[in-house]
């Protein structure tokens, strides 16, 4: 059986060559992330072209994700690394650059929000400052935890609302590039409310794109508004790096479980990210703790696991993907079937009720696979949320839906020709299932689809068939 939990690899200098991308795909990569916080537009164009070429070479879809920087505070330009020692003072000023040993932070709005007692965390909290006094828009800070500060490192102000739009001027330029490249997902960083998601979706739809939105949960405001955000977004990411800085690392494991469970209940894919196999940036094997971390994310039910520095700048990018694949396969047999018959009081949709019943029928009959012909891929999401033990074959005639299903837990995306009627849809679905090698001739399968073909959201049928 194919691996059920999907793997996303961030593409950077260590993995952007055609040879490396092919090796990543052969090791198990299902999606490629372009981190638009770093690199030039031309570099990202080249990487996107290389991902699509790799996709054609390996003969299976790869989801392409563009990750917007969002309203991130960063250290500005420094003449060189600045070493801060515990107990000394340093001045933090708003702006792209500063002088006289000050630490510049952009956007300059930081000077408007800092107050005595606030903490300023640099580089994911490796350096910690506490604001002592404010003078003429400059914050004199005591160094609580010292370290080396370099240009462009991230800055966090836990619990301090930042008056910056969720989509910055840089994000608008990067979004235009991403839509030009035909990416499958747009990840929105530092989401604070459901309105942030709606604003991004409006821009995507205005451009005529089918790209789906990934809301990155990494702010305390997003945790508080999680239900509303999940109602609006297509998928979420547990972005554990900034989330840990914002709320404290002790709370991240339970929040990870809560976010994953809430996403599954709504049939929304969820990606778990940050420091999954961090040791493998410089070492050929992960630590036991990292192996346990990955295993627990799989057991929590995450749809996908994401590698960041491990594949973008690491010394062992292919080995990192291979290890992630190996860990997921070791743990997945322990996953339980999530199914519960929905109560009438829950007011399930017809599609939700049909997917529940289809999974039950497939389990009882020990079918070889669940076949899900789908116009947009949404029906595959609804089936996948139940984590059935049978392979899920998502069948569509749309390339965009094919690539988006590449990140759906347990779903093998397959391309089929467009069908004129439901009888033809069944025939081409069975033929594609046999051709995939996942279903043999004579196997029993369960099909759930809509009798009104080529109309999204019309799933109303379950059929038991022989391949």
Secondary structure by P-SEA (a helix, b strand, c coil): ccccbbbbbbbccccccaaaaaaaaaacccbbbbccccccaaaaaaaaaaaaaaaaaacbbbbbbbbbbcbbbbbcccccbbbbcccbbbbbbbcccccccccccccccccccccccbbbbcccccbbbbbcccccccccccccbbbbbbcccbbbbcccccccccccaaaaaaaaaaaaacccbbbbcccccaaaaaaaaaaaaaacccbbbbbbcccaaaaaaaaaaaacccccccccaaaaaaccccaaaaaaaaaaaaaaaacbbbbbbccccccccccccccaaaaaaaaaaaaacccbbbbcccccccccaaaaaaaaaaaaaacccccccccccccccccccaaaaaaaaaaaaaaaacccbbbbbcccaaaaaaaaccccccbbbbbbccaaaaaaaccccccbbbbbcccccaaaaaaaaaaaaaaaccccccbbbbbbbbccccccccccccccccc
